[in-house]
Amino acid sequence: MAATTPRKNKWHKGKRFSSLEEGREALIQEAADRQDRFRVLKEDHKRFFVGCVTGPQCPYRVHLYVRQDTTEATVNRYIPRHTCDQKTHSEGVPLESGPTEPTIDDAQVLHGTIGVMVKAEENHTEETSAPLLSVPASTPRRKSRKSPSQRQTLYDRGLQTRREVLGNQHVDRSLSSKTNSFSRPMQEIVTEFAWGNVWNREGLSRQQRSLLNIGLLTALNRSTELAVHVRGAINNGLSEIEIREAIVHSLVYCGAPAAMDATRTADRVLGEMQDNGEHERVLT
């Protein structure tokens, strides 16, 4: 068959991406835009190799590698030339899913997987069994952004949870009119994502989440946030003994200075809550 003329594109050897996942998604989109279909020859956390859907007889190859000591991915090999029948791509010819007679130079298609024996020029390693990835020409770019109504629902749910755990006074102060355009986006993100999403996930109770927060904030030595979540722990039904023991337990893993500071913070907050009539001290 006559060789086809490579179509112009922005891909080239040495092209970089901030991560392997970004490069993979870009390659899938590029294949859709060019009406290509390709096979995944090798895929792991360090590399993503693809070849022509027709098999090793067509020279088309793209190799993405993660650069050493970074998370960046680089196009290490780029051969955009096809010598196969372009109808295989443009018409989206389906592949056989049953077994075929394997040879060392051809592809073995078996129950949706493919094994292609190809020598990589860069490291002379064999590319072994990896999944088949077929990209139809009409594949749209997937959009994951939530609609404004979905975000508002998350925000409203987060605001309710935040008030129930931390109390109206604290939340009103955090979201007061004194909050300016510099800090307001952070408050909105925290309310929507942390409180609207994470705090409302199944699997952990609010009490368990409060205990986790006490340990994590003790480890991070974040006394301001720890004070907030000691109050939240009481509102979620934890006892003073449970709060104390969470901090004592953290001493073993976080060190005495962090645990001592957390103890002082928790004791101060519990005292303030008693003075304000929000809590009656048990350990005095």
N, C-alpha and C positions, 0 to 999 in steps of 0.2 A: 504493500500500500504506500501511496505517496505521503511523504512527511507533511504535516500541517505546520503552518507558520505560527510561531508563538505569539500570543496576544500581549499587547502592552499592559503592564501592571506595575505597581509600586514595590513589588517584592524583589529582593536581590540577596545574594550571599553577604552576610554581615549585618543584615537588618536585625534590630534589637527590639525586645519587648521587656516590660518591667517584670514579667513573670511568665512561667511556662503556660499557665492557664490563659493569660491574655493572648499569647502567641497562638495557642491552640484555637481559641475562639475566633481570632482574626483569620486564621487559615481556613477554618470551616466557612466563614462568611465569604472569604475570597473564592473558595471553590463554588459556593452557591452563585456568586456574581458572575463567575466565568463559565458557569454551567458545566463544571467538572464533577466527577465522582471519584473518590479515591479510597484506597484500602489503608488501614492503620497497620504498619509493619512492626512497630515497636513503640510501646508506651509505658513509661514509669515516671517517677518523680523527677528524673533528670533529663529525659529525652522524649521526643514525639516525632516518629518517622512515618511518612506516608509515601505511597507509591500509586501508580495508575491502577484503576479498578480492573483493567484487563489482565494484569499480571506483570511479571518481571520482563517480558519481552518489550514492553514500552518503557522508554528511559525516564519518564516523568518521576522525579523524586524531590521531596522536601524534608530536610532534617532540622529539627529544632533541638538545641542543647541548652541546658542551664549552665551558665558560666561558672567557673570554679570560684568558690568562696563568695558567691553572690546569689541573689534570687533572679537575676536577669537571664532571659533566654535569648539565644542568638541563632539566626538561620545559618547553619554550618554547611549545609549543602543545598543547592537550589538548581534543579534541572527542570525548567518549565516545558520542555519540548515533548510533544506527543507524537508517536508514530502509529497509533492505533486508529481505528475507525471512530470518528467523532460522534457517530450516532449512538455509540455506547454511552456517551455522556449526555448529549442534548435530548435524547429520547428517553433517558432514564431506564435503560434495559435492566430488568431485574436479574439478580444473580441466582444461580442454582444453589439450593440449600442442601442437596443430597451429596453423598460421597462421590469423589472422582478418583481416577487412577493417579496416584501421586508420582511425580518425577522430581529429581533433584533440581531441575531448572524451571519447573512450573509451579503454579499455586495449587495448594490442596484446600478445597473448600469443604468444610465438614461441620454441619449443624451450626452455621452462623459464625464460625471462626475461620481464620486463615493463617497458614504457616508458609512463609516465603523465605527461602534460603538465599540471601543476598549478602555479599561482602561489602561492608561499609568502608569507603576509601580512607576515612580518617583514623579508624582504630582497628580495622580488620576483624571486627566481631560479627558473629552471625545474628541476623534478625530472626527471632523466633515467633511462636504463636502469639497473636494479638487479635483483638476484636475487629470485625469488619465495620467500617464507618462509611455509610453511603449518604451523600448530601444531595438531595434533589434540587433542581435549579430554582424552584419556587420557595425555598426555605427562607422565611423572613427573619430579620434580626429580632431576637427575643427581648422583650421589654419587661423588666422586673420591678419598675417603679410603681409604687402604690398610687391609686387615684387620690385626689384631695379628700373625697368622702371617707375613704378607708383610713387615711392618716388622721382625719378628724375623729373618727371612731376610736382609734388607738389612743389618741391624745385624751379624749374624754374618759375612757376607761382608766388610763394611767393616772389622770388627775384624781379620780375617785379613789383608786388604790392608794395613791400617795397621801391623800387626806386621811384615809382610814388608818394607815400605818404611822404616819408622822404627826398627825394632828393638824387642824385647820390653821392654828396660829403660825406654825412653822411654814406651811405651804403658802399662806397668804403673804408672809414676809418675803419668801423667796420669789413670789410672782407679783410683788407689789409694783405700783406705778413708778417706784424709784428704780426699778430694773431698767437699764438703758438698752439701746440697740446693740451694744457690744456684748452684754451678758444674756440678753433675752433668748437668742438662738440656742444657747447651751441649755437653758431651762426648758425650752420646748422639746429639744432632742431627748433630754433625760426623762421628761414626763412621758413622751410618746414611746420611746424604745425601752428604757429600763423599767419604768413602772407600767406602761401599757402592754408591753410584750413580755419581757423576761419575768417580772413579778407575777404575771398571770398564767404562766406555763404550768402544765400538770407535772406531777412527779415529786414535787417538794411542797410541804406546807409552808405557810408564812412563818411559823415558829422556826422551822428548819432553816429557812432562808435568813432569818434574823441571826441565828447562831453562826451561820456561815459568814455573814457580814462582820460580826464581832471578831471572829478569828482572822479574817482577811484584812480588815482595817487595822487590827492590832499589828499584824505582820508588816503592813505598809506604813505604820506609824502615822496614820492620818487621824489625828485626834479630833479635828472638827467634824469630820464625817462620822467618826466613831460615836461622838456625843449624840448626833442625830439618830443613829441607829440603836443606841442604848434606849433612847426614848421609844423608838419604834418597836424594840424587842418587848418592852413592858406593855405597849399597846397591843402587841400580837399575842400576849398571854404568857410570855416567859417569866419565870420567877427570878428574884435577885440571886438565888443560889445557882441557877442555870447560867446566868450571865457571868457570875464570878467564876464558875468552874470552866466556862469557855475560855476566859482570860488566863486562868491558871494553866489550863491545858496548852494554851499557845506559848506559854513560857518555855516549854521543852523544845519547841521548834523555832521560835522567833527570838528567844533570848530574854534575859531578865529586864534590861532597860525598856524594851518595847512593852513587856507585860506590866511593868511597874507604872509606866505612863498611862497605859490603858486602864489600869485599876484606879488611878487618880481621876481620870476623865469620867469613868463610869460612876464612881462614888459621888463626884460633884453633880452629875446629871440627876442621879437618884435623889440626892438631897434637894436640888432645885424643884424636882417634881413633887416632893413631899411638901415643901414650903408653899407651892402653888395649889395644893390640894388635889393634885393629879394622881398621887400614889402614896401609899402608906408604907414606910420603910419597915422591913423585916429584920435585916441585918444592920445593927447599929453599934 
